[in-house]
Amino acid sequence: MFQFRERGTTTWKNLKSVWTTSAGVATMSYRYSKVRDYRFSLYSTPISWDLGSAITTR
């Protein structure tokens, strides 16, 4: 799951779910002109998510 938050806030929102191919490759395209923080989270159990990446600002 790719997530975003508006700059200056603490709440992460889901942006887009992405699945990998059998080779473990995931691709997605997204355009938005406003600066936001982004991260990638991994679904690990039915009740939890693990952080899969550092936060990136774009």
Sequence and secondary structure as in RCSB ss.txt:
>XXXX:A:sequence
MFQFRERGTTTWKNLKSVWTTSAGVATMSYRYSKVRDYRFSLYSTPISWDLGSAITTR
>XXXX:A:secstr
 EEEEETT    EEEE     TTS         S EEEEEEEEEETTEEEE S  EE 
